[in-house]
Amino acid sequence: MRWPVILLIGFLALGSVAEAAEGRVIKVLPQFLDLKGQSTIAPSLFDRDAYQKFLSLHPSKRSGLRYAVQWKAKTPATEQLKLRVELRGVAQGNLPKQTVLETNVQQRRWFSHWTDLYLTGDAYREFGDVTAWRVTLWDADQLLSEQKSFLW
């Protein structure tokens, strides 16, 4: 007699939880971009990492930054999802430089997806070196997930 009641309560609880928004930032890959806007010169991961090391040692060869963010979310169909990258730079004066990159993303139910956010051109040159970053996934004004660098 108890099992049907326990199952009914379990299904009701799962039904109410399924309507709540849930999401996750899985991985963040900060990558330098060269003067052609590329983060690598060959498709292999080894070549990408070697080229990223080269770009980190030669600032004059860089034109910007790309934050490749892998994320996954399950939300009700009416909500708007946002990915936000907050950056802190080298301090000049009392406070470090700060900037925010933000984009709306479409709801994806089952699989994770990658979204790129860019800091390029004059904004990149003016901002300078990034010392810390934080990536957040938002459902309207509700924080769903975040990942941050060690120095954040």
N, C-alpha and C positions, 0 to 999 in steps of 0.2 A: 504494500500500500504506500510506503514511503517513496519508492522509486519513481512512480509517475509524478508525484508532487515535486520531487527534487529535479527531475528532468524539465518539468514545466517552468520552474523558477530559473533554471539554467538557461533555457531558450529565451525567456523574457529578458534576462540580464544581457544575453548576447545581442538581442535585438536592439536594446537601448544603447549599448556600447557601439554597435555598428554605425549608428547615426553620428557619433562624435567624430570630429576631425582627428586624423592621426597622420603623421608624416615623419620623415627622417632624412637628415643629410647624411649620406653614406660616406662620401669621399670628396675631398677638395684637393685639386692639383693646381697650385700657383705656378705659372709658366711665363718666362720671359719671351717676348716676341722680337725677332730680328728686324732689320730695316725693311724687309719685304713682308713683314707681318706673319712670319712663320715661326712655329715653336720647335721645329725639328727639320732636318734635311733628308731624313729617310724614315720609312714607316716602322722600323723596329724600336722597341723600348730602350735597348742599349744605346742606339744612335740618338734617341730623344734625350736621354739622361746625359750623354756626353756633350751634346750641343747645349743643353741647359747649363752645364758646368762652364762651358766656353763662354756663354753669354753672361753668366754671373761674374766672370773674371774680366770681361771687356764691356764696360758700360757704354762705350761709344758705339757699339754694334747693336744696341737695344733701341726699340721704338715703343715699347709698351709692355703691359702685363695682361695675361689672360688668366682668369680663375675658372677652371673647368670644374663644375660641381655636379656630382652624381646624387640624385635625390629620388625619393619615392613618397607618395602621399595618397591617402584615401580620405576623401572629404565628400560631404553632400554636394550635389551637382550645382547648387546655387552659389557656392562660395568662390572667392577669388584668392588664388595662391600667389605669393610673392617670395622671390629669393632676394636676399640682401647681403652684400659683402661690405663690411665696414673695415676701413684700412687706417692704420696709424703709421705716421712717418717719423723721420728724424726730428727731434725737438729743435726748434729755433726760438729762443727766448724761453718763456716759462712753460709753454704747452706744446705738445707734439702736433704736427699737422694731422688732420683727419679728413677723410672723405668717405662717401657712401656710394656704392654701385647697386642699382636695384632694377629688377625686371619682373614683370608678371609672367607666370607660367601656367600652362594648361593642366587641368586635373588629369592624372594618369592613375588608373585603378590597380593594375596588376604588376607592372614591371617598373623597374627603375629607369630613369632617363638622365641624360647629361644636358646641362645648360652652361653656356659660356658667358661670362661677364668680362668686359674689357675696360682697361684704363690705358689710353693711348694718346699720342699726339702731344699737344701743348699741356693738357691736364697731367699727363705722365711726367713730362719734363719739369713742370712746376712743382709737382708733388714730391719728387725725389725718391729715395729708397724707402721701401716699406719695412717697418720693424715688427709689426704685428697685424693680424687679420682675424676677423670673426665672420662666419657665414651662418645666416639664419634663414629658416623657412617659416613663413607666416601664413596663417589663414585669417584674412581680414586683420584684426588686431590681436589675435591669439598666436603666441609663439609655439610652434610645433616641435622644432628641433634646432640645434646649433652645433657647430664645430668651430673650434678656435685654435689659433696657434699657441705655442707654449708661452710666449711673452704677453699674450692678451691679458 
